[in-house]
Amino acid sequence: MPANAPPVTPVTPVRSAAAFSPWTVRGVLALDAVVTIGNGLAYLAFAGPLGSLFGVGLPTLLDLGLLLTCHGLVVGALAARRPPRPAVLAVVGINAGWVLLSPVALAARFAPTVSGTVWIPLQAAAVALFVVLQLAALRRSGARR
């Protein structure tokens, strides 16, 4: 190497796509964020038609859309870096609360159409799956630390 050549700097490896595998904490959080933001934006953009379809009022869907979009953004921000375990557990708790409150809302608050009666439990089941995946990913990541 010539004496006046610039020093060679090591190349920083590109972040591995494996970090966002659906089996990692970050991957499950990223998937949760995408689904939650998509759902929230759909509620915001199509509150009128979806409200009629599900039998849920326009203000309720707008509120849920805003809540879901904000929650999804926070979850996405956590997925963008190595999230602290307490933050992931908070996401798990919020998701579990959604799952538990969905049948309560279905029975006590809403007078849904047939579509709404099907959609609300399906959505709760999807969120329950995120709870299971997030807890499993936390357990796997804890075993490696």
C-alpha positions in Angstrom: 0.0 0.0 0.0 1.4 3.4 -0.9 2.6 5.6 2.0 0.2 8.4 1.1 -2.9 6.2 0.7 -5.8 6.9 3.0 -6.3 4.5 5.8 -8.7 1.7 5.1 -11.8 1.8 7.2 -13.8 -1.3 7.8 -17.2 -1.6 6.1 -20.1 -1.5 8.5 -22.4 -4.4 7.6 -25.9 -3.5 6.5 -28.4 -4.4 9.1 -29.5 -8.0 8.6 -33.0 -8.7 7.3 -33.0 -11.4 10.0 -33.5 -8.7 12.6 -37.0 -8.1 11.1 -37.9 -11.8 10.9 -41.4 -12.4 12.2 -39.8 -14.7 14.8 -37.8 -11.8 16.4 -39.1 -9.2 18.8 -38.4 -6.4 16.2 -40.0 -8.4 13.4 -43.2 -9.1 15.3 -43.4 -5.4 16.4 -42.8 -4.3 12.8 -45.6 -6.6 11.6 -47.9 -5.4 14.4 -47.1 -1.8 13.4 -47.9 -2.3 9.7 -51.2 -4.1 10.4 -52.2 -1.6 13.1 -51.4 1.5 11.1 -53.1 0.0 8.0 -56.2 -0.7 10.1 -56.2 2.7 11.7 -55.8 4.5 8.4 -58.6 2.5 6.8 -60.9 3.5 9.8 -59.9 7.1 9.3 -60.2 7.2 5.5 -63.4 5.0 5.2 -65.1 5.7 8.5 -68.5 6.3 6.9 -68.7 3.2 4.7 -67.0 0.9 7.3 -69.3 2.3 10.0 -72.3 1.4 8.0 -70.8 -2.0 7.1 -70.0 -2.9 10.7 -72.8 -1.0 12.5 -70.4 1.2 14.4 -70.8 5.0 14.5 -68.7 7.4 12.6 -67.2 9.2 15.7 -66.2 5.8 17.2 -64.4 4.6 14.0 -62.6 8.0 13.7 -61.5 7.7 17.3 -60.4 4.1 16.9 -58.6 5.1 13.6 -56.7 7.8 15.3 -55.9 5.6 18.3 -54.7 2.7 16.2 -52.6 4.9 13.9 -50.8 6.5 16.8 -50.3 3.2 18.6 -49.0 1.6 15.4 -46.5 4.5 14.9 -45.2 4.0 18.5 -44.9 0.2 17.9 -43.1 0.9 14.6 -40.7 3.2 16.4 -39.9 0.5 18.9 -39.4 -2.0 16.0 -36.9 0.4 14.4 -34.3 -0.2 17.1 -33.6 -2.8 19.8 -36.6 -2.2 22.1 -36.3 -2.4 25.8 -38.1 -5.4 27.3 -40.5 -3.2 29.4 -41.6 -1.3 26.3 -42.4 -4.6 24.5 -44.3 -5.8 27.6 -46.3 -2.6 27.5 -47.2 -3.3 23.9 -48.2 -6.8 24.8 -50.4 -5.4 27.7 -52.1 -2.9 25.4 -52.7 -5.6 22.8 -54.1 -8.0 25.5 -56.4 -5.2 26.7 -57.7 -4.8 23.2 -58.4 -8.5 23.0 -60.2 -8.6 26.3 -62.2 -5.4 25.7 -63.4 -6.4 22.2 -66.1 -8.9 23.3 -67.2 -6.4 26.0 -67.6 -3.7 23.4 -69.4 -6.1 21.1 -71.9 -7.1 23.8 -72.3 -3.8 25.8 -71.4 -0.9 23.5 -72.1 -1.6 19.9 -75.1 -2.9 18.0 -73.1 -4.3 15.1 -74.4 -5.7 11.8 -73.6 -9.3 10.9 -70.4 -8.0 9.3 -69.4 -6.2 12.5 -70.3 -9.2 14.6 -67.8 -11.2 12.5 -65.2 -8.5 12.2 -64.7 -7.5 15.8 -63.8 -11.0 17.0 -61.6 -11.6 14.0 -59.7 -8.4 14.7 -59.4 -9.4 18.4 -58.1 -12.8 17.3 -55.5 -11.2 15.1 -54.3 -9.0 18.0 -54.3 -12.1 20.2 -51.9 -13.7 17.7 -49.6 -10.7 18.0 -49.7 -11.1 21.8 -48.6 -14.7 21.5 -45.9 -14.0 18.9 -44.5 -11.1 20.9 -44.3 -13.1 24.1 -42.7 -16.0 22.3 -40.2 -13.7 20.6 -39.4 -12.1 24.0 -38.9 -15.5 25.5 -36.5 -16.5 22.7 -34.6 -13.2 22.9 -34.3 -13.6 26.7 -32.7 -17.0 26.3 -29.9 -15.5 24.2 -29.0 -12.7 26.6 
